[in-house]
Amino acid sequence: QVGLVQSGGGLVQAGGSLRLSCEVLGSIFSRYLMGWYRQAPGKERELVAQMRRGGSTDYADSVKGRFTISRDDAKNAVYLQMNSLKPEDTAVYYCHARDIYSINTRYWGQGTQVTVSS
């Protein structure tokens, strides 16, 4: 059974930084495309960042230059470093994994609240 366990998040002032972590349990980490999504109240869940095994990355335009996704295969973990945070970044952030050999197999972390004050 595969599980995604998140940590991090919290309350920070605008311009500050936070780091989110996600550990993948019960499977081979390299099998998955890892990413981070977020969802603000009343809005659609959106892809924030993702990283493939080869190291290529994709970012939402709204976070380019401020957020960085990374992964550590030895620790079965993926991270999201968030710098220069803005109030618009306030949302619940979700870790996400997609099985690259089974397109319909997806897993979600439990979500963690990030709140950025004005």
N, C-alpha and C positions, 0 to 999 in steps of 0.2 A: 504494500500500500504506500502510495506517494503522499507526502505532506509537505507543505510550505509553511515555515514558521518565521514570522516577522518580528523585528525589534526596532527600536528607535522611535522617532517622531516626538511630538510635544509642542510646546508653545515657544515662539521666538519672535523677537522684534524684527521689523523690516530691515533688511540689510544683513541679517544674521545668517547662520548656517546650521544645517542639520544633516545627519547621516543615517540612512535607513539600511537595515540589513535583512537578508532573507536566506534561511538555510533550507536546503532541499533534503528531505529525509526519505529513505526507503527505496532509492533508485540510483541509477548511474547519472551523475550530474551532467556529463558531457552529451547525453542524449537529448537535452532540451535547449530550446531557444528561450532565453530568459528576458524578462522585461518588467517594467513598472507602469502601472496605470494609476489614474486618480479620478475621483468623482466628487464634485462639489454639489451641495444641495441644489436640487432642481435642474441639474445639468447632466448630460450624458457622460458615461465613463469614457475617458480618453487615454490613448497611449502616450506616455510621457517619454520613455526611453526603452530601447532594447539592445541586446548585444548577442551576437552569434558566437559560435565556438571559435571561429577564426579571428575574432576581435573586432569585426566591423560593427558599427553602431548606427542607430537612428534616434533622432530626437525630435520632439515637437518643436515647432518654430518658437513657441512662447518660452522655452527653457534653454534654447541653444546659447552656449557661452556661459551659462550659470550652473547647469546640472551636469554631472558626470556619472555614467554607469560603469561598473567594473565587476569582474567575477574572479573567483578564486576556486579553481577546480579541486585543489587539494582539500579545501574546507567545504566543498559543496555549497558555496555561498555566492550570492550576488549582492551588490551594494549600490546605493544611490547617494552620491554626495551632492547636496543642495546648497549652493552659495548665493549670496545676494538675493535672499528671499524677499518676495513681494506679497502684499496682502492677497493678490489674485492667485497665489499658489496654495491658499488655504483649501484643503480637501482631505478626504480619506484616501490614502495611498495603498495600493494593492500590489503585491508581488505576483507575478504570473509566469507560468512555464508551459511551453508547448512542445510536445513530443515531435521531433523532426522526422521520425519514421512513421508517425501516425497522426495525420493532420487534425483529426477530430478529438485527439486526446489532449486535454488542457487541465491545468490545476491553478488554484488561486490561494494566496495567503489570506489570513484572517482580516487584514486591513489595519491600518494605524492612522490616527488623526494627526495631521499637521496643521497648526494654526499660526498664522503670521499676523501680528498686530501692526496697526498703522503707525 
